[in-house]
Amino acid sequence: MREFFEKLTTEWWGITLIVVVAVVVWVLLSALLYRQFFKRFYDVLLSGVALVVLSPILIVLTIVGALKMKGNPFFTQQRPGKIGKDGREKIFRLIKFRTMTCERDAEGNLLPDEQRLTRYGKILRSTSLDELPELVNVFLGEMSLVGPRPLLVKDLVFMSDEIRARHKVRGGITGLAQVCGRNNITWEQKFSYDLEYVRKITLWKDIKIMFMTVFKVLKRSDVVRDGTASDIDYGDWLMQELVVTKEEYAHKMEEVNEWVGD
């Protein structure tokens, strides 16, 4: 037995066997304890490595973005994150590369998205390069690599308790809804995919979603809903579909200020 263990740690076949067993055990533990521990572990590890490896691209896009946008190349916006112990979503600032200018009309109002979206911005969106800064959000624990896409605070106030269950986990850079249609599916379908993901999170599902995301990005599909420059907000869609009235919409907008002011 002693001779066997000596060969196990000195012979090539023994070392190979130890490595294989270690990898198998690690994969099994990752699968069994993925939601409880390893999902966050891999988020930190992979986002950290990605930030280092992609730093040259990030630096170039920051410089080019500053020139193209004539100012701050970053776009930050408050988004609802994971539900905390108090039962409320924690609001955080999502970071992206800016794709639209801040041009305004004579009255000081922002011009429509179609007019502010630059050619450079269209390239960033079609390649999803505008999402790269979100790796910082992932590393800080505000987001995950895979999960329901963080929506707007103004979308949150229109959500039912059932839909808000999507916030039981961290929002993701990509998610099941994104690889199943992204902005070319209805809001009902989006939320259905989000809740389906939250109900059963597995290592294999996340790996599959990430590979499907790479395929979508390379194919440049489902970037925006057909015929629109950007996806319509949930509250605006509800009013468009006559689910809520203008008065109800205005009241909900007051709630947005309460969330943002927390």
N, C-alpha and C positions, 0 to 999 in steps of 0.2 A: 504493500500500500504506500509506504514511504517513497519507494522508487517511482511509483506511478505519479505521485504528486510532484516529485522533482522533475520528471519528464514533462508534466503538465505545464510547469512554469518555465521550462527551458527549451523544449522542442517546439518547432513551428506549428505542428498540429495541435499541441496543447494550448498554446497562446491563442491560436485561431478559435479553438473551441470556447475558451474563456470569453473572448470578445463577442462571439455569436450569442452565447448564453446571456451575457450582460446586455446586449442590444435587445434581445427578446424580452428580458425582464423589464427593461426600461420602457419598451413599447407597450407591454401589457399594463404596467403601472400608469403610463400616460393615458391609455384608453380607459382604465377603470376609474382613475381619479382626475379625469380631464376637466370636468366642470368645476370640481372643488379646488383644484390647485394648478394643474398643468396648463390650463388655458391661459391664465395670467402669466405663468412662468414663460411660456412660449411667446406671449405678446411682448414682454420685456426683452427677452433674448433676441427675437427676430427684428423688432423695431429698432433696437440698439445697433444691431449689426447693419441693418439697412441704412440707418442714418449715417453711419461711418462710411459704408461702401458707396452710397449715393451722394455723399457730401460734395464731390466735384460738380455733379449735375445740379444739386440744390444751390450751390454758389453761383453757377452760371445762370440759372433761371432767376435767381434773386437779382442779379445785375441787369439782365435783359429785361426783366419785369419792371424794374425801377425806371429804365429808359423808356420802355413802351408805354407804361402807365403814367409817366412823368411824375413820379412820386413813390409812395409806399407800394411795394410789389405784393404785399400780403393783404389778404382779406380775412378779417376775424368777425365772428358772429356768435352771439349767445345761443346755445342749444341745450335742450333738456338731456341730462345724462341718466345714469342708473339711479333707481329709487333708493333712497337712504333709509336709515333706521327710523326716521321720523315719518316715513310713508310718502315723502315728496321727492320728486326728481331733483337732483343736484344740477344746477345750471353751470355750464362751463363755456369757455370760448373756443370754438372750433377754428382751426387755422388752415387757410388754403392760399394758393397763389391767386392773385387778383386777375380776373379775366375781363372785367368791364371797367370802363372809365367812370369818373364821377361827374360827367358833364350834366349841366342843368339848363333848364329853359330860362326865359326872361323873368319868370316869377320865382325862380329859385328852386323849382321842383326838378327832381331827377328825370332825365329823359327815359323813354321806354327802353327795356332791356335790349331790344333789337338794334337800337341806335347806339347803345353804349358798349355792346359786345364787339370787341375788336377782332381782326383777323388772327392776331396772335392769341387772343383769348379762345377763339374757336379751335385752334390747334391744341392748346392746353387741355381743353375739355374733351376733344375727340380722342386724345391719347391718355386722358385721365392724369396727366402730369400735374394738373392743378391740385390734385389730392395728396401729393407727396408730403407737404408739411404736416399732414394729419398724423404722420408717424410720431411726431412730438407729442400729440395728444394721447397716442397709444402708450408711449413710453412713460408718460406721467400718470397713467392709470385712469384717464378720463374717457378713453375709448378702447376698443379692442380691434384686432385685425379683421375679425369676422363677427358680425352681429347686425341687428336691425339698424338701418341707417338713421343717424340722429337728425330729427326734423327740426322745424322752427318752433320757438316758444309760442308763436301765434297759432301753430298747428296743435300744440299740446292742449290748449284751453278748450278745443273742440272735441277732444277725444273722450270716449266713454271709459269707464273703469276697465272694461274688458280689453279695449284697445291699448290702454296704458300699461297693461301687463307686458307689453313689448319692452318696457323700461326696467324689467326685473334683471336684465343683464346690460352690460355696457354696449353702447352703440358701436357699430363697426365701420371701417373704411369700405368694406364690401359686405354683402350679405346674401341671403337666399333670394330675397326679392330682386336684388340687383342682377343676379345671374339668370333670373327667370323673367326678365323683361325690363327691369330698371324703370325708366320713365314711360315706357310704352304699354303699361298695364294700368288698370284702374286702381283707385285708392282702396277699394274693397279687397282686391287681389293682393296689393302690397301688404296690407295689414294681416291678411290671411297667411301669407308666406312668413311674415315676421313672427306671428304667434306660433306657427308650426315650428319655426326654428327654436323659439324659446322653450317650447315644451320638451324638446329632445335635442340637447347639444352633445355632439360626439366629436371625437378627434377626426374620425374618418369623414364626417360630414363637412367639417371645416376645411380639411385638406381638399376635398372635392370642390367646395365653393371657391377656394383660392385658385385651383387649376382652371376652373370654369371662368373665373374673373380674368385671368391672363389671356384666355382664348377670346373673351369678349373685347378686351382692350386691343388686342392685336387685330381683331376683326373690325374694331371701331363701331360696334353695333349698340343700339338702344341708348344712345347718348342723351337724346331728348325726345319727348313725345312728338309724333309726326305732326308737323304744321305749327309747332310752337318753338320759341327761342329758349324757354326754360319751363320746368314743370310747374303747373299751377298749384298754389298753396291749398292745403286741405280745407281751411275755412272758406276761402274764395270759391272752391269747388262746391262746398255744401250750399253756399248762397246761390251759386250758378244753377245748381240742381234744385233750388227752391226748398231745400231741407231746413234752412234757417232763414229768418227774415233779416232785413237790413237793421232793424232795431236790435235783434238778438246778436247780430254780428258786432254791432257797435258796443254792446254790453260786454261781449267777450274780449274785445280789444282793450277795454278798461282792465280786465283781469290780467292781460299780458303785462301791463305796467307794474302790477303787483308782483308778478313772478320775476320780472327783470330787476325790480328794485330790491328783492330779497338779498 
